[in-house]
Amino acid sequence: MSQHEITITINGESHTRKVDARTLLVHFIREDLGLTGTHVGCDTTSCGACTVSIDGEAVKSCTVFAVQANGAKLETVEGIAAGGTLHPLQEGFWEKHGLQCGFCTPGMLISARALLARNPNPTEGRDPPRDLGKPVPVHRLQQDRRSHPVRRRQARRRRKASLNMATHLEDRTEHHSAKPDGVSANVPTTDDVRVTTPAKVCGMGHRMKRKEDPRFIQGKGRYVDDVKLPHMVYMDIVRSPYAHAKIVKIDASAALAMPGVLAVITGEDLKKAGNLHWMPTLMSDTQMVLPIEKVVYYAQEVCVVIATERYLAADAIEKVHVDYEPLEAVVDPHKALEDKVIVRDDKEKKTNHIWHWEGRRQGGDRRGVRGRGDRRRGEDLPAADPRVVDRDLRHGPRTTTRRAATCRST
């Protein structure tokens, strides 16, 4: 792969490096420069955790090659705080508890700053598109609900009630514990007063800012992907192009012949290591870690390549040849219940019905009703009964394979 010399100014500091033409900007920022506040969250350019500012525009750095940013001025979350003083957005995230684990927070801060640069006074939200005959996308459903005039009024009343309740809880005098020395028991809550938490909390309802948040809002959280150890190796995954197919043969000889490729691990290898090719799930079921006989969904992991470099592992998976025998796929959950095509034929009962769950709604006229009646009371309600609600099951098909957001900070 050809090498190119690039010069990029990041957070006011100029950096000159030689990089491969295919090096992603996010990998250049994280691995070449060590600025690990920019995170990779999905590998599918969906989540925005990798967002950085390029010449004032918020851009997902996983969709840009490093060579494309040559000569540009970049800003990452590490550069938002000026001279050790938090930016008002960072203060706001901390003050209003705008983060949880903090993994996505850097992308949110960069995006919010770019938004305010374009529009210093943004509205709370914008109405979703209302093309005739087209449904509102699921991710805009909540916005659509708020866009209705009646719902907007209801939302305003709820917000007002919440603010009143918050004021009642936060601005009262605490009588449940002794007043800490040198600290007023009246906890300030107005937006123009910086809240300070005494060494001893006053009691229930006392506001306190999380002590770990300053690390996260400055990109200083340490996550699994930030850990770098000596002689660390990289893994990439060969995935199935079929939703349902037999695995006839896996030929990894070409990949193993590449310098720097250390191993190609298959389901057979995991089986020989102690039946590690299957694992239990939280639903009292089992699932394949790596398959041996067949794949049961699109983009399922077939085998993994271990190499000394990230992009070498990516090259090596292209050299792994897998012979498949395509089988009839089942992509509709209703048709799957018909059991005409058994996907999980490893189960003792030859059925696609792996897990059954029933919910019982409480309250109102539907109290005690489950399905078309409460079976415990022997009810069998007619379809015309007002307590019976028929709804079509809607499902969102899985269209992408993305990493789970289980990265915890240490």
Secondary structure, 3 states (H helix, E strand, C coil): CCEEEEEEEECCEEEEEEEECCCEHHHHHHHHCCCCCCCCCCCCCCCCCCEEEECCEEEEHHHCEHHHHCCCEEECHHHCCECCECCHHHHHHHHCCCCCCCCCHHHHHHHHHHHHHHCCCCCCCCCCCCCCCCCCCHHHHHHHHHHCHHHHHHHHHHHHHHHHHHHHHHCCECCCCCCCCCCCCECCCCCCCCCCCCCCCCCCCCCCCCCCHHHHHCCCCCCHHHCCCCCCCEEEEEECCCCCEEEEEEECHHHHCCCCEEEEEEHHHHHHCCCCCEEECCCCCEEECCCCCEECCCCCEEEEEEECCHHHHHHHHCCCEEEEEECCCCCCHHHHCCCCCCCCCCCCCCCCCCCCCCCCECCHHHCCECCCCCHHHCCCCCCCCCCCCCCCCCCCCCCCCCCCCCCCCC
